[in-house]
């Protein structure tokens, strides 16, 4: 997906079942929850 292509090469922070990418003043977190990929934007 285009969103993931834009995130390639950026620093990421890996946690159990999730990965986070900082972008400006927001953090995009992708989580694996019950066989679904959820996006959380903080």
C-alpha positions, 0 to 999 in steps of 0.5 A, a space after each residue: 500500500 502507498 502508506 507503507 511505501 512512504 514509511 519505508 526507510 524511516 526509523 521505526 520502533 518495534 514492540 510485541 505485535 506492533 510497529 510504530 513510525 514517527 511522522 512529524 508530531 504524530 506516531 503511526 502504530 500498526 498492531 496485530 490484534 486478533 488476526 486484524 491489522 489496526 492503525 492507531 494514530 497518536 
